[in-house]
Amino acid sequence: MIKNLSFQLAPKKMSIFNWGSTKLANRIESMRLAEGKLMSFANRFGGNTTEQLELFDTPIPRASVPLHGDQRCQLMSCRSETEDTSDFIMHGVKVTSNDTENRLDEGAPLVLLHGYANGALYYYRNLVGLSNNHFGGVVYALDMLGWGLSSRPSFKMKSIEGCDDVDMAEQFFVESLEAWRKAHKLEKMTLGGHSLGGYMSVAYCEKYPQHVDRLILISPAGVPHEETNPSTRNNLPLKVRILISLAAGLWRSGITPASFIKSLPEGRGTKLVAGYVENRLPAVTCVDERASLVEYLYANAVLPGSGADCLNKVLKPMAYAKKPTIDRIPLLNVRDIAIIYGQNDWMDPTAGLNVKKRCEELRTSGKEETPKISVFGVKDAGHLLMLENWEEFNSAVILAGGGGKRLSKQAHLPFTCSQSDESDTGFFNKPRFAKNKEAQ
């Protein structure tokens, strides 16, 4: 059973949450209010009035996620008379175009996964435009298990013979996504994931490729091998080296950005998030829109930790993966894969081009089952490209989904990397710290 909620906020009496804790209740309510505000902005970007937006909660069996012991959600009441104690909840937003019946030839619905410390509503600028132009008019964006208003069980995984910590951390997200897919009876989906969500999308495709029509990796984390040349780091500015060393120490200790924000008084934590939004998202110029983003990110960070605790299980400092996906993507049984970067992305686009090169070499050698890789660049955008240049980002996703014919002549088109070598990297700007290194 799928529980649909209007994007107008539901009355508190309908809430699935345990309101026994006033502090927790207030934080949940803040998250709901911020989510509602971002929903109200969605129709301003790339759409018309023919799309229906709805928030939903999807029950998935707790047994589908290989947790250690009897882990229960830290947000939701597990003893309510109306709630099935065997279920977790996957929260998200769905956009449906009113002409879906006439667009069945457009391929599978799009399912979007967010990055670290984000949520489904980070795509509020994209949902309507994507639905209006491709994917059969149906787009989902999910709060992955452990984030947003999805269930937040403690991140304590079972020990399974033959599986290491990385494998088990990945299964937390892979199996919850698969349970969600089953609940929605989606035989095929176009799967898109940003940053850490991109990394987890690769892990999902390894296990369940039969349910993925196309894979779209949006500034994905964990693609390249870690830079092991000591001189590379030694040549960085002293300030950058100190920050990297400090971040690495916190990372190894399991101190996440969210746990750090939780440790601060609310005023300081909110100010820190506001500074982040101002510095990273100058494209968001509307004061109310920016304030809603700050509320959303802060509320997400201060709710009980869960999915965020996977960070040092799967990644090393600087977002290098313990099991890099450059070695995994060429082996996927998904025919069409696109990788999208921002022009000013701190994720290295060279990694995506190297994946493209590897796959082309394998196909040339006779391994025709190797995925076809496309790489796109979104100008005037960094790692948060879906917000920084939403029009060009939408075009990139539509092209990646095979919907180029539906783009208008006025569409803002992304840069398409035509080569499989580094000659295309001239479009992309190096991160500021890399520029500083070269200037020395």
DRENDO-476572 format. One record per residue (C-alpha): residue number from 1; residue in three letters; x, y, z. Coordinates in pm, 1 decimal, m for minus. Layout:
% DRENDO-476572
  fiba  selo      east     north        up
   NUM   ALA         X         Y         Z
...
END
This chain:
% DRENDO-476572
  fiba  selo      east     north        up
     1   MET       0.0       0.0       0.0
     2   ILE     138.3     339.8    m101.6
     3   LYS      36.3     632.7     115.0
     4   ASN       1.9     952.4     m89.3
     5   LEU      16.0    1294.9      71.9
     6   SER     m78.4    1621.6     m91.4
     7   PHE     206.6    1872.5    m105.5
     8   GLN      m8.1    2093.5     113.7
     9   LEU     107.7    1981.6     455.8
    10   ALA     m94.0    1704.7     615.3
    11   PRO    m256.3    1771.8     953.4
    12   LYS     m53.5    1658.5    1249.4
    13   LYS    m314.7    1398.2    1340.7
    14   MET    m223.2    1217.3    1015.0
    15   SER     146.4    1206.0    1097.6
    16   ILE     325.1     873.5    1101.3
    17   PHE     573.8    1003.8    1356.0
    18   ASN     603.2     953.6    1728.5
    19   TRP     540.5    1295.1    1879.2
    20   GLY     637.7    1189.6    2233.1
    21   SER     962.7    1380.6    2218.8
    22   THR     895.1    1753.2    2187.7
    23   LYS    1242.1    1830.7    2054.7
    24   LEU    1229.4    1553.9    1797.7
    25   ALA     872.6    1646.6    1707.7
    26   ASN     973.6    2006.8    1644.5
    27   ARG    1261.0    1900.3    1422.7
    28   ILE    1037.0    1670.5    1220.0
    29   GLU     780.4    1947.1    1184.2
    30   SER    1056.2    2184.8    1067.5
    31   MET    1156.1    1932.0     803.0
    32   ARG     798.3    1894.2     685.4
    33   LEU     746.4    2269.6     667.3
    34   ALA    1071.6    2325.3     476.6
    35   GLU     980.1    2045.6     237.6
    36   GLY     641.1    2206.1     175.5
    37   LYS     802.1    2542.0     103.0
    38   LEU    1037.1    2390.0    m155.5
    39   MET     741.7    2209.4    m313.4
    40   SER     573.1    2546.1    m355.3
    41   PHE     870.3    2664.9    m563.7
    42   ALA     868.9    2361.5    m795.8
    43   ASN     619.9    2491.4   m1052.0
    44   ARG     827.1    2805.5   m1104.9
    45   PHE    1092.6    2603.6   m1285.3
    46   GLY    1040.7    2455.8   m1628.1
    47   GLY     676.6    2363.5   m1614.5
    48   ASN     314.9    2447.5   m1648.6
    49   THR       1.1    2355.8   m1458.9
    50   THR     m42.8    2010.6   m1615.4
    51   GLU     182.1    1831.6   m1365.6
    52   GLN      59.5    1680.7   m1041.6
    53   LEU     305.6    1687.8    m751.7
    54   GLU     249.3    1464.3    m452.9
    55   LEU     445.3    1359.2    m148.6
    56   PHE     422.5     992.2     m62.9
    57   ASP     527.9     739.3     201.0
    58   THR     595.5     384.0      86.7
    59   PRO     609.4     105.5     348.0
    60   ILE     889.4    m145.8     286.4
    61   PRO     953.7    m459.8     496.8
    62   ARG    1214.2    m401.5     766.8
    63   ALA    1338.6    m751.3     692.8
    64   SER    1444.7    m636.9     343.8
    65   VAL    1735.8    m440.2     494.4
    66   PRO    2012.7    m656.0     649.0
    67   LEU    2037.4    m474.5     982.4
    68   HIS    2189.7    m613.7    1297.4
    69   GLY    1931.0    m700.2    1560.1
    70   ASP    1584.0    m550.6    1585.2
    71   GLN    1665.6    m204.3    1450.6
    72   ARG    1368.4      30.7    1442.3
    73   CYS    1319.0     377.8    1304.9
    74   GLN    1438.2     654.6    1536.3
    75   LEU    1164.9     886.3    1405.0
    76   MET     853.8     684.4    1355.9
    77   SER     624.7     526.4    1610.7
    78   CYS     663.9     152.0    1602.5
    79   ARG     381.5      86.8    1843.0
    80   SER      98.7     281.0    1683.6
    81   GLU    m225.0      90.4    1640.7
    82   THR    m236.8     195.1    1274.9
    83   GLU     124.0     118.5    1184.2
    84   ASP     268.8    m214.2    1073.7
    85   THR     568.0    m278.4    1299.5
    86   SER     735.1    m484.4    1027.3
    87   ASP     768.5    m181.4     795.7
    88   PHE    1010.7     100.3     734.6
    89   ILE     899.0     403.9     534.3
    90   MET    1052.5     543.2     216.1
    91   HIS     947.7     904.4     166.9
    92   GLY     958.4    1094.4    m158.7
    93   VAL     790.4    1312.7    m416.0
    94   LYS     628.0    1207.1    m742.1
    95   VAL     550.5    1427.5   m1040.1
    96   THR     299.8    1302.6   m1297.1
    97   SER     213.8    1479.0   m1620.5
    98   ASN    m153.1    1472.4   m1719.3
    99   ASP     m69.9    1335.1   m2065.0
   100   THR     117.2    1023.7   m1950.6
   101   GLU    m117.5     790.5   m2141.8
   102   ASN       0.2     945.4   m2469.1
   103   ARG     370.0     916.0   m2383.0
   104   LEU     423.0     545.1   m2322.9
   105   ASP     699.0     534.4   m2587.1
   106   GLU     930.2     760.1   m2386.1
   107   GLY    1090.9     487.1   m2180.6
   108   ALA    1094.0     406.2   m1812.7
   109   PRO    1003.8     650.7   m1533.6
   110   LEU    1291.8     846.0   m1382.2
   111   VAL    1388.3     770.7   m1020.9
   112   LEU    1628.4    1022.4    m863.7
   113   LEU    1850.6     962.6    m561.3
   114   HIS    2007.8    1253.5    m373.6
   115   GLY    2361.9    1303.5    m250.7
   116   TYR    2508.9    1304.6      99.0
   117   ALA    2320.9    1518.9     354.6
   118   ASN    2055.6    1610.9      94.1
   119   GLY    1706.7    1481.4      22.8
   120   ALA    1444.1    1435.4    m246.2
   121   LEU    1351.1    1804.4    m252.3
   122   TYR    1701.1    1902.6    m361.9
   123   TYR    1554.5    1836.9    m708.7
   124   TYR    1269.2    2086.9    m666.0
   125   ARG    1398.0    2297.7    m956.3
   126   ASN    1402.5    1996.7   m1189.2
   127   LEU    1100.7    1777.3   m1118.2
   128   VAL     838.3    1952.1   m1328.8
   129   GLY    1063.2    2022.1   m1627.2
   130   LEU    1184.7    1663.0   m1642.3
   131   SER     832.5    1523.9   m1618.4
   132   ASN     704.3    1768.2   m1879.4
   133   ASN     970.7    1670.7   m2134.4
   134   HIS    1048.2    1298.0   m2101.0
   135   PHE    1030.3     974.1   m1898.5
   136   GLY     667.2     913.9   m1986.1
   137   GLY     575.9    1212.0   m1774.0
   138   VAL     660.1    1033.0   m1446.8
   139   VAL     946.8    1136.2   m1218.1
   140   TYR    1016.7    1020.6    m863.1
   141   ALA    1268.9    1169.3    m620.5
   142   LEU    1333.8     969.9    m304.7
   143   ASP    1463.2    1032.4      43.4
   144   MET    1698.2     736.0      60.1
   145   LEU    1662.3     517.8     367.6
   146   GLY    1822.3     697.1     661.1
   147   TRP    1775.0    1049.2     523.6
   148   GLY    1504.5    1312.2     500.4
   149   LEU    1166.8    1189.4     618.3
   150   SER    1234.7     825.7     535.0
   151   SER    1285.8     587.8     825.7
   152   ARG    1610.7     635.1    1014.8
   153   PRO    1721.1     309.8    1177.3
   154   SER    2060.1     300.6    1346.3
   155   PHE    2325.9     217.0    1088.9
   156   LYS    2424.7    m119.3    1234.6
   157   MET    2457.7    m388.5     971.2
   158   LYS    2460.0    m765.9     998.1
   159   SER    2778.9    m963.9     954.8
   160   ILE    2737.2   m1187.3     652.1
   161   GLU    3005.1   m1433.2     545.9
   162   GLY    3178.2   m1319.4     230.3
   163   CYS    3064.1    m956.0     269.8
   164   ASP    3288.3    m681.1     404.9
   165   ASP    3186.5    m349.1     561.0
   166   VAL    3163.4    m180.9     220.6
   167   ASP    2933.8    m450.2      84.8
   168   MET    2703.4    m431.0     384.4
   169   ALA    2688.1     m51.5     382.6
   170   GLU    2591.3     m59.6      15.6
   171   GLN    2319.9    m316.5      83.6
   172   PHE    2150.4     m75.6     327.1
   173   PHE    2063.8     142.7      28.7
   174   VAL    2046.7    m119.9    m245.8
   175   GLU    1796.0    m344.4     m70.2
   176   SER    1576.5     m59.4      51.8
   177   LEU    1560.8      80.9    m303.2
   178   GLU    1472.9    m262.1    m439.8
   179   ALA    1195.1    m300.7    m182.4
   180   TRP    1063.3      41.6    m282.1
   181   ARG    1070.0     m56.8    m652.6
   182   LYS     872.6    m372.5    m578.4
   183   ALA     614.1    m175.2    m381.9
   184   HIS     561.5      56.9    m678.6
   185   LYS     561.7    m234.5    m925.8
   186   LEU     814.4     m70.5   m1155.9
   187   GLU     952.1    m339.6   m1383.7
   188   LYS    1201.1     m91.6   m1532.2
   189   MET    1324.9     250.6   m1425.4
   190   THR    1570.7     509.7   m1544.4
   191   LEU    1789.4     546.1   m1236.0
   192   GLY    1966.0     873.5   m1161.8
   193   GLY    2186.9     943.5    m863.0
   194   HIS    2377.0    1252.2    m747.8
   195   SER    2714.0    1226.4    m569.3
   196   LEU    2682.7     949.2    m307.6
   197   GLY    2346.0     862.7    m462.5
   198   GLY    2532.7     803.5    m788.6
   199   TYR    2774.2     568.6    m614.9
   200   MET    2483.6     374.2    m463.9
   201   SER    2310.3     363.4    m802.0
   202   VAL    2610.4     176.9    m942.2
   203   ALA    2587.8     m70.5    m652.8
   204   TYR    2215.5    m119.2    m724.6
   205   CYS    2284.3    m184.5   m1093.6
   206   GLU    2540.7    m450.7   m1003.4
   207   LYS    2275.1    m653.3    m823.3
   208   TYR    1954.6    m563.3   m1007.1
   209   PRO    2049.7    m462.1   m1363.9
   210   GLN    1731.3    m616.1   m1504.2
   211   HIS    1527.3    m334.1   m1350.5
   212   VAL    1737.0     m44.4   m1486.7
   213   ASP    1671.8      82.0   m1839.4
   214   ARG    1933.9     358.0   m1823.9
   215   LEU    2173.4     483.2   m1555.8
   216   ILE    2243.6     854.3   m1508.0
   217   LEU    2532.2     945.1   m1275.2
   218   ILE    2523.1    1308.6   m1163.7
   219   SER    2862.7    1429.4   m1041.3
   220   PRO    2909.1    1083.5    m886.2
   221   ALA    3130.4    1021.3    m585.6
   222   GLY    3380.6     739.4    m575.1
   223   VAL    3471.2     699.8    m942.7
   224   PRO    3853.3     736.6    m962.6
   225   HIS    4130.5     560.3    m779.5
   226   GLU    4286.5     760.8    m499.3
   227   GLU    4583.6     976.4    m590.2
   228   THR    4875.5     796.6    m423.7
   229   ASN    5161.9    1023.6    m528.9
   230   PRO    5278.3    1197.2    m205.1
   231   SER    5418.9    1491.8    m400.6
   232   THR    5071.3    1577.9    m527.8
   233   ARG    4946.6    1661.4    m180.5
   234   ASN    5276.6    1813.2     m71.1
   235   ASN    5248.9    2070.2    m350.4
   236   LEU    4913.2    2195.8    m226.2
   237   PRO    4897.9    2522.8     m31.3
   238   LEU    4967.4    2478.7     342.1
   239   LYS    4616.0    2589.6     437.3
   240   VAL    4462.5    2327.4     209.1
   241   ARG    4692.3    2053.8     345.1
   242   ILE    4596.1    2139.9     703.5
   243   LEU    4225.7    2131.9     618.7
   244   ILE    4264.2    1797.6     438.9
   245   SER    4448.7    1645.6     735.0
   246   LEU    4187.0    1772.7     979.0
   247   ALA    3901.6    1645.4     763.1
   248   ALA    4070.8    1306.9     723.8
   249   GLY    4106.9    1270.5    1100.5
   250   LEU    3740.6    1352.9    1160.7
   251   TRP    3642.1    1120.0     877.2
   252   ARG    3831.9     823.7    1021.5
   253   SER    3674.7     894.4    1362.8
   254   GLY    3327.1     870.5    1212.6
   255   ILE    3246.6    1237.7    1276.3
   256   THR    3017.0    1334.4     990.7
   257   PRO    2917.7    1684.6     877.0
   258   ALA    2569.3    1616.7    1014.8
   259   SER    2697.7    1509.4    1356.9
   260   PHE    2915.8    1820.8    1371.7
   261   ILE    2615.7    2046.5    1296.9
   262   LYS    2412.0    1863.9    1563.6
   263   SER    2684.3    1938.1    1817.4
   264   LEU    2640.1    2313.7    1771.0
   265   PRO    2375.2    2536.7    1929.3
   266   GLU    2084.9    2581.4    1688.4
   267   GLY    2174.4    2941.8    1607.6
   268   ARG    2532.6    2858.0    1515.8
   269   GLY    2430.9    2547.4    1322.8
   270   THR    2173.8    2739.2    1119.8
   271   LYS    2426.0    3016.1    1051.0
   272   LEU    2679.2    2758.3     931.6
   273   VAL    2427.8    2605.2     689.7
   274   ALA    2319.2    2950.9     572.2
   275   GLY    2682.4    3035.6     492.9
   276   TYR    2715.3    2710.7     300.0
   277   VAL    2407.0    2788.0      88.6
   278   GLU    2519.8    3146.2      24.8
   279   ASN    2870.7    3040.1     m81.1
   280   ARG    2781.4    2728.8    m279.2
   281   LEU    2456.0    2841.3    m438.9
   282   PRO    2482.7    3203.7    m553.8
   283   ALA    2242.0    3107.3    m835.2
   284   VAL    1963.1    3093.5    m574.8
   285   THR    1892.1    3465.2    m553.9
   286   CYS    1536.5    3461.7    m414.7
   287   VAL    1556.4    3534.6     m42.1
   288   ASP    1260.0    3310.9      46.8
   289   GLU    1388.5    3026.6    m167.9
   290   ARG    1732.1    3045.7      m9.5
   291   ALA    1582.1    3053.3     341.0
   292   SER    1372.5    2745.8     260.1
   293   LEU    1684.4    2560.8     144.5
   294   VAL    1863.6    2650.4     468.2
   295   GLU    1568.6    2524.9     675.1
   296   TYR    1554.8    2202.8     473.3
   297   LEU    1926.2    2125.4     499.1
   298   TYR    1950.4    2215.6     867.5
   299   ALA    1644.4    2009.0     964.2
   300   ASN    1778.4    1714.0     764.6
   301   ALA    2115.9    1735.6     941.4
   302   VAL    1987.2    1753.9    1300.0
   303   LEU    1743.3    1463.0    1283.8
   304   PRO    1881.6    1136.0    1431.6
   305   GLY    2178.0     999.0    1236.9
   306   SER    2128.4     696.6    1015.2
   307   GLY    2220.2     689.0     645.8
   308   ALA    2479.3     960.5     703.3
   309   ASP    2678.0     714.2     914.1
   310   CYS    2768.2     515.1     602.0
   311   LEU    3018.3     778.2     494.7
   312   ASN    3345.8     632.2     622.0
   313   LYS    3225.6     278.8     548.5
   314   VAL    3229.3     327.4     171.2
   315   LEU    3438.1     637.6     106.7
   316   LYS    3779.1     769.7     200.9
   317   PRO    3848.9    1140.7     258.2
   318   MET    3802.1    1358.5     m52.7
   319   ALA    3524.1    1122.0    m170.9
   320   TYR    3754.8     848.6    m297.8
   321   ALA    3579.5     512.3    m280.1
   322   LYS    3717.3     210.1    m104.3
   323   LYS    3588.7      20.6    m409.2
   324   PRO    3618.1     271.8    m696.2
   325   THR    3340.9     255.5    m952.0
   326   ILE    3581.6     311.1   m1243.2
   327   ASP    3647.2     m62.1   m1209.5
   328   ARG    3279.0    m149.8   m1164.2
   329   ILE    3090.4      55.7   m1422.1
   330   PRO    3242.8    m124.0   m1727.2
   331   LEU    3112.0    m454.9   m1586.7
   332   LEU    2751.6    m340.4   m1542.9
   333   ASN    2480.8    m510.3   m1743.8
   334   VAL    2316.3    m175.4   m1822.3
   335   ARG    2354.9     m75.2   m2184.4
   336   ASP    2331.0     304.8   m2165.1
   337   ILE    2506.2     506.6   m1894.9
   338   ALA    2554.4     883.0   m1881.0
   339   ILE    2778.9    1083.1   m1647.8
   340   ILE    2705.0    1452.6   m1592.0
   341   TYR    2942.7    1704.4   m1430.7
   342   GLY    2928.2    2074.6   m1359.6
   343   GLN    3179.5    2296.1   m1538.1
   344   ASN    3327.2    2397.6   m1199.4
   345   ASP    3276.8    2059.8   m1034.4
   346   TRP    3509.9    1950.3    m756.5
   347   MET    3443.4    1590.6    m859.8
   348   ASP    3702.3    1525.4   m1128.9
   349   PRO    3537.4    1495.8   m1475.7
   350   THR    3852.5    1322.2   m1598.7
   351   ALA    3732.3    1016.5   m1406.3
   352   GLY    3413.9    1005.3   m1613.2
   353   LEU    3612.7    1040.5   m1935.3
   354   ASN    3839.4     756.6   m1821.8
   355   VAL    3533.6     536.5   m1768.6
   356   LYS    3418.3     624.8   m2120.5
   357   LYS    3762.8     539.5   m2260.4
   358   ARG    3776.7     203.2   m2080.9
   359   CYS    3433.4     104.7   m2204.3
   360   GLU    3510.2     206.2   m2562.9
   361   GLU    3830.2       0.8   m2554.3
   362   LEU    3640.3    m302.4   m2424.6
   363   ARG    3372.2    m266.7   m2692.6
   364   THR    3640.7    m232.1   m2961.3
   365   SER    3805.5    m552.7   m2837.8
   366   GLY    3481.8    m743.1   m2897.6
   367   LYS    3303.8    m712.5   m2563.7
   368   GLU    2990.4    m560.6   m2711.5
   369   GLU    2792.3    m608.1   m2389.6
   370   THR    3004.3    m331.6   m2228.2
   371   PRO    2795.7     m20.5   m2149.6
   372   LYS    2787.7     277.5   m2386.0
   373   ILE    2905.2     582.5   m2192.0
   374   SER    2809.6     944.9   m2255.3
   375   VAL    2965.2    1235.3   m2064.0
   376   PHE    2800.0    1577.8   m2040.0
   377   GLY    2908.2    1909.7   m1889.0
   378   VAL    2676.8    2175.9   m1745.6
   379   LYS    2822.7    2525.0   m1773.5
   380   ASP    2831.5    2777.3   m1489.5
   381   ALA    2765.7    2502.0   m1235.8
   382   GLY    2960.4    2305.0    m980.3
   383   HIS    2879.1    1995.1    m779.4
   384   LEU    2521.6    2113.2    m711.2
   385   LEU    2447.6    2147.7   m1081.4
   386   MET    2076.3    2066.6   m1052.1
   387   LEU    2028.9    2394.4    m864.1
   388   GLU    2304.7    2607.8   m1013.6
   389   ASN    2194.4    2570.0   m1377.5
   390   TRP    1864.7    2382.9   m1369.3
   391   GLU    1774.0    2439.2   m1735.0
   392   GLU    2094.0    2295.7   m1878.4
   393   PHE    2095.5    2021.5   m1615.4
   394   ASN    1742.8    1919.2   m1718.5
   395   SER    1849.9    1903.3   m2083.5
   396   ALA    2146.4    1685.5   m1988.9
   397   VAL    1925.2    1442.6   m1797.1
   398   ILE    1671.8    1429.4   m2083.5
   399   LEU    1951.8    1360.4   m2335.2
   400   ALA    2093.1    1095.6   m2101.0
   401   GLY    1748.1     936.7   m2084.5
   402   GLY    1721.6     916.8   m2463.0
   403   GLY    1473.9    1202.9   m2497.0
   404   GLY    1672.4    1445.6   m2708.6
   405   LYS    1397.6    1464.6   m2972.9
   406   ARG    1159.0    1618.8   m2718.9
   407   LEU    1389.6    1911.6   m2644.7
   408   SER    1282.2    2236.6   m2806.5
   409   LYS    1505.7    2445.4   m3029.3
   410   GLN    1523.6    2697.9   m2745.6
   411   ALA    1648.4    2440.7   m2492.4
   412   HIS    1971.6    2516.9   m2307.7
   413   LEU    2194.7    2228.5   m2417.1
   414   PRO    2489.3    2088.4   m2217.6
   415   PHE    2840.4    2036.1   m2344.4
   416   THR    2877.3    1686.8   m2490.8
   417   CYS    3214.3    1519.1   m2450.5
   418   SER    3275.4    1358.4   m2788.3
   419   GLN    3620.6    1222.5   m2717.6
   420   SER    3724.9     946.9   m2480.1
   421   ASP    4049.6    1118.0   m2385.4
   422   GLU    4136.7    1430.3   m2187.8
   423   SER    4098.8    1666.4   m2485.7
   424   ASP    3744.9    1740.6   m2367.0
   425   THR    3858.0    1853.7   m2022.3
   426   GLY    3918.8    2205.4   m2155.2
   427   PHE    3548.7    2275.0   m2093.5
   428   PHE    3588.4    2199.2   m1724.0
   429   ASN    3758.3    2430.4   m1476.2
   430   LYS    3988.2    2291.2   m1212.0
   431   PRO    3893.3    2329.7    m843.7
   432   ARG    4028.5    2643.8    m679.4
   433   PHE    4280.2    2454.9    m466.0
   434   ALA    4419.3    2287.6    m780.3
   435   LYS    4461.3    2629.3    m942.6
   436   ASN    4644.5    2753.5    m634.0
   437   LYS    4879.6    2458.8    m655.5
   438   GLU    4968.3    2534.8   m1017.9
   439   ALA    5025.5    2902.1    m936.2
   440   GLN    5294.8    2823.3    m680.3
END
